Amino acid sequence: MSDLFSEPFEEEREPQKEDLAPRKAVRRVLSVSELTAAIRGVLESSLGDIWVEGEISNCRIWNTGHVYFTLKDDTAQIRAVMFRSAVRYLKFKIEDGQHVIARGRLGVYEPKGEYQLMCEHMQPQGLGALQLAFEQLKKKLKAEGLFDPARKRALPALPRKIGVVTSLDGAALRDIIKVLRRRHPNAHLVIRPARVQGETASQEIAQGIRAIGKIPGVDVVIAARGGGSAEDLWAFNEESVARAIVSSPVPVISAVGHEVDFTIADFVADVRAPTPSAAAELVVAAKDDFCGRIDGLTQRLQSAMIANVQQRKTRVHALTSRRGLAGWPGRVALRGRHVAELTFRFRRAAAAQVHRHERVYRALRLRLEARDLRRRLAAIHGRLDTVDGRMQAAIRRQQDRAQSALGVLASRLETLSPLAVLSRGYAVCWNADRTAIVREAASLAAGDHVRVTLHQGEVACEVLTVEAPSRES
């Protein structure tokens, strides 16, 4: 096998004149689009994902959801864009003046020939994203007056139903039930399960607060969750939850996390409880205070009544000890007996008078009923129905008798009818003008015309011969 060193070396030759002449350069012309595409390819392939730190300015949010802004420092700036698909994952709102760190890649906007940073992620520099979002929403809702104490409602004195929006698996629900069972065993709970952590937690909590507030009889709602990190409690920092609490038709108690944890729900709620257990105690505390106040007023009323009765007894005893009032109980008793007798006589006289009026009333009522036109008409209708029935029966009997007589006469007429004779095969012979019946053959002559009536129909005939009757017949 031959290799590089087995090949013969080429001998060097003298440069020719044509080799020393300068060659003409080949010119390549690029269009603007080709040049821009080439620059874009170089930028995208050489740098890739990069992190850029700077201050946001000229921030604009388009109706499509995309955010366009400029990142700058003391000596330079670069245009940037963050598309809606990436904006939706941000916990805070992008605003001018924020110092951020953005991750993305360089691209070229070909229609304008500008390069820009297409951001895919962003975080505040210094202050955390969650804390920044918390402060932004807090500032916004406070400016709308949702934190105003004058807007918040007092808890009901005796709640009929207590609504709870929380997770069925969390410790918050168990703590609430435990406290209510101890302090208010007959409490009526309405529980709306909802996720309290995760991406869809805020939506479920807001829907739960709105739904449970519409249930008839629910007087107060507890939105509760156990302790956790800021990320775990973040669902209660969403604007949708805050709006649902504000729009609730009944007071809402926020019981999220531990005593040191504060959320947006705590600021907009009517009452903030440091823990779920404390929320249950706040709900029934009003009932305990109300019952204690009733007991205190009852004792005060009983004491006042006893003192008043005792005072009146003392006064009566002092009056009975005077001379002019000696024996007044007996006189009062006699008067009482006289009053009782008069009352009895009055009641008896009144009862007798009532009985007399009742008898007169019954007599008048009977007379009125006897003259009642409706009853008289009913009697007349009854009599008319009876007479009508009798008349109909007489008519039917008369018709039957007439029908029987007609049948007898029809039978007799049928017997005497010549048509009956014709039906047995006989015939009637008439003269030509049908004015007389031919009874004898001798009255006819050959060539005469006659008409013969049969049982059905009539026949015109001509006499051919006439035969005299035999002597024997």
Buried (B, 14 or more C-beta within 10 A) or exposed (E): EEEEEEEEEEEEEEEEEEEEEEEEEEEEEEEEEEEBBEBBEEBBEEEEEEEBEBBBEEBEBEEEEBBBBBBBEEEEEBBBBBBEEBBEEBBBBBEEEBEBBBBBBBBBBEEEEEBBBBBBBBBBEEBEBBBBBBEBBBEBBEEEEBBEEEEBEEBBEEBEBBBBBBBEEBBBBBBBBEBBEEBBEEBBBBBBBBBBBEEEBBBBBBBBBBBBBEEEEBBBBBBBBBBBEBEBBBBBBBBBBBBBBBEBEBBBBBBBBEEEBBBBBBBBBBBBBBBBBBBBBBBBBBBEEEEEEEEEEEEEEEEEEEEEEEEEEEEEEEEEEEEEEEEEEEEEEEEEEEEEEEEEEEEEEEEEEEEEEEEEEEEEEEEEEEEEEEEEEEEEEEEEEEEEEEEEEEEEEEEEEEEEEEEEEEEEEEEEEEEEEBEEEEEBBBBBEEEEEBEEBEEBEEEBEBBBBEEEEEEEEEBEEBEEEEEEE
